[in-house]
Amino acid sequence: MKAIKIIPVFMLLILSSCSSVRVNSDYDKNVDFSQYKTYAFQKSGVDKVQISDLDKKRILRAIDVEMTKKGFTKSETPDLLVNIFTKEREQIDVNQYNTSWGYGWGYGWNPYLWGGQTYVTSSTEGTLFIDLIDAKKKELVWQGEGEGYLTKVRSEKEARINEFVSKILAQFPPEKKE
């Protein structure tokens, strides 16, 4: 009976880990990030992103919200240019379960339950890169990356995008290491 109780907890952990966004960031350690106060989107870069215009708008709005929370203001003459880039990858999982005893990975042979069941699931894993570029020097100074599963459910898209952006930008500006 203990095994039966452990399986649902294990499945819950697997399902909850699928919803999380894994983030990383990298930056130029010689840059003083306190000098930056304003930002703007790099239109030429954002226009090249191959996602729907609606999702682009969602991402840009989420970046606006997070940058404003950090005290940055949007400007026509920005200190930082914000660029985004996305990648996605379809993942197909095929699982086959032998049901010779009617459940699990049974023993023996049961002519009424021959063959087992095959389950095919697919999911899309996406990566969002947010680049921050020094507007004067035209050099990349910080890059954040978020990776996680995407949703095609319209009502959940905005929340998922907000989660990606907020977790990525939580690492900006980088902590000063003395």
C-alpha positions as CSV (number, residue, x, y, z in Angstrom):
1,M,0.0,0.0,0.0
2,K,2.9,2.4,0.6
3,A,3.9,2.2,-3.1
4,I,0.4,3.3,-4.1
5,K,0.6,6.4,-1.9
6,I,4.1,7.3,-3.2
7,I,3.1,7.3,-6.8
8,P,0.6,10.2,-6.7
9,V,3.1,12.3,-4.8
10,F,5.8,11.5,-7.4
11,M,3.4,12.3,-10.2
12,L,2.5,15.6,-8.6
13,L,6.2,16.5,-8.3
14,I,6.7,15.7,-12.0
15,L,3.7,17.8,-13.1
16,S,4.7,20.7,-10.9
17,S,8.2,20.7,-12.2
18,C,6.9,21.0,-15.8
19,S,5.3,24.3,-15.0
20,S,8.4,26.0,-13.7
21,V,10.6,28.3,-15.7
22,R,14.3,27.7,-15.5
23,V,16.4,30.9,-15.7
24,N,19.9,31.9,-16.3
25,S,21.6,35.2,-16.9
26,D,25.0,36.5,-17.9
27,Y,26.5,39.9,-17.9
28,D,29.6,42.0,-18.4
29,K,31.2,42.2,-15.0
30,N,33.0,45.5,-15.9
31,V,29.7,47.4,-16.4
32,D,28.3,49.7,-13.7
33,F,24.5,48.9,-14.0
34,S,23.6,51.8,-11.7
35,Q,24.3,54.2,-14.6
36,Y,21.2,52.9,-16.5
37,K,17.9,54.6,-15.8
38,T,15.9,54.5,-19.1
39,Y,15.2,51.9,-21.7
40,A,13.5,51.4,-25.1
41,F,12.8,48.4,-27.2
42,Q,15.1,47.7,-30.2
43,K,12.5,47.7,-32.9
44,S,14.6,46.1,-35.6
45,G,15.4,43.2,-33.3
46,V,11.9,42.7,-31.9
47,D,10.4,42.8,-35.5
48,K,12.6,39.8,-36.4
49,V,11.2,37.6,-33.7
50,Q,9.2,34.8,-35.3
51,I,6.2,34.5,-33.0
52,S,2.7,35.9,-33.3
53,D,2.2,39.7,-32.9
54,L,-0.1,39.0,-30.0
55,D,2.6,37.1,-28.1
56,K,5.1,39.8,-28.9
57,K,2.8,42.4,-27.4
58,R,2.3,40.2,-24.3
59,I,6.1,39.9,-23.9
60,L,6.8,43.6,-24.4
61,R,4.0,44.6,-21.9
62,A,5.4,42.1,-19.3
63,I,8.9,43.6,-19.8
64,D,7.4,47.1,-19.4
65,V,5.8,46.1,-16.1
66,E,9.0,44.5,-14.7
67,M,11.3,47.4,-15.8
68,T,8.9,49.9,-14.3
69,K,8.9,47.9,-11.0
70,K,12.7,48.2,-11.0
71,G,12.5,52.0,-11.4
72,F,13.4,52.3,-15.1
73,T,11.4,54.6,-17.4
74,K,10.8,54.2,-21.1
75,S,12.5,56.9,-23.2
76,E,13.1,58.1,-26.7
77,T,16.8,58.5,-25.8
78,P,17.4,55.4,-23.7
79,D,20.4,54.2,-21.7
80,L,19.5,50.6,-22.5
81,L,18.0,48.9,-25.6
82,V,15.9,45.8,-24.9
83,N,15.8,43.0,-27.5
84,I,14.1,39.7,-27.4
85,F,14.7,36.3,-29.1
86,T,12.7,33.1,-28.9
87,K,13.2,29.5,-29.7
88,E,10.8,26.6,-29.3
89,R,11.1,22.8,-29.5
90,E,8.3,20.2,-29.8
91,Q,8.7,17.2,-27.5
92,I,6.9,14.0,-28.2
93,D,6.7,11.3,-25.5
94,V,5.5,7.7,-26.2
95,N,4.8,5.4,-23.3
96,Q,3.6,1.8,-23.6
97,Y,2.2,-0.1,-20.7
98,N,1.7,-3.9,-20.6
99,T,-1.7,-4.7,-19.1
100,S,-1.5,-8.5,-19.0
101,W,-3.0,-8.5,-15.5
102,G,-5.3,-5.6,-16.1
103,Y,-3.0,-3.0,-14.5
104,G,0.7,-2.1,-14.2
105,W,3.5,-4.3,-15.5
106,G,1.8,-7.6,-14.7
107,Y,3.0,-11.2,-14.8
108,G,1.8,-14.0,-17.0
109,W,-0.6,-13.8,-19.9
110,N,-4.2,-12.7,-20.0
111,P,-6.0,-13.3,-23.3
112,Y,-8.6,-10.7,-22.5
113,L,-6.2,-7.9,-22.1
114,W,-3.7,-8.6,-24.8
115,G,-1.3,-5.9,-26.0
116,G,-1.3,-3.1,-23.5
117,Q,-1.9,0.6,-24.0
118,T,0.2,3.2,-25.8
119,Y,0.1,6.9,-24.7
120,V,1.5,9.6,-26.9
121,T,1.8,13.1,-25.5
122,S,3.3,16.2,-26.9
123,S,4.5,19.5,-25.4
124,T,6.3,22.6,-26.5
125,E,9.3,23.8,-24.6
126,G,10.2,27.4,-25.3
127,T,13.2,29.7,-24.6
128,L,12.9,33.4,-24.2
129,F,16.1,35.5,-24.3
130,I,16.0,39.1,-23.1
131,D,19.0,41.1,-24.2
132,L,19.9,44.5,-22.6
133,I,22.3,46.5,-24.8
134,D,24.1,49.7,-23.9
135,A,22.5,52.2,-26.2
136,K,25.6,54.4,-26.6
137,K,28.2,51.7,-27.1
138,K,25.9,49.3,-28.9
139,E,27.2,46.4,-26.8
140,L,25.4,43.6,-25.0
141,V,25.7,44.2,-21.3
142,W,23.2,41.6,-19.9
143,Q,21.4,38.6,-21.2
144,G,18.6,36.7,-19.4
145,E,17.2,33.4,-20.6
146,G,14.1,31.5,-19.4
147,E,13.2,28.0,-20.5
148,G,10.0,26.2,-19.8
149,Y,6.9,24.6,-21.2
150,L,4.5,26.7,-23.2
151,T,0.8,26.7,-23.4
152,K,-1.5,27.0,-26.4
153,V,-4.5,27.8,-24.2
154,R,-5.2,31.5,-24.8
155,S,-6.5,32.2,-21.3
156,E,-3.3,30.9,-19.8
157,K,-0.8,32.5,-22.2
158,E,-0.5,35.9,-20.6
159,A,0.1,34.4,-17.1
160,R,2.8,32.1,-18.5
161,I,4.5,34.9,-20.4
162,N,4.4,37.1,-17.3
163,E,6.0,34.2,-15.3
164,F,8.8,33.9,-17.9
165,V,9.6,37.6,-18.0
166,S,9.4,38.2,-14.2
167,K,11.6,35.3,-13.4
168,I,14.2,36.3,-16.0
169,L,14.2,40.0,-15.0
170,A,14.4,39.0,-11.3
171,Q,18.1,38.5,-12.1
172,F,18.5,42.1,-13.3
173,P,20.4,44.1,-12.4
174,P,23.1,41.7,-11.2
175,E,24.1,41.7,-7.6
176,K,27.3,43.7,-6.9
177,K,30.0,41.3,-5.7
178,E,32.6,43.1,-3.6
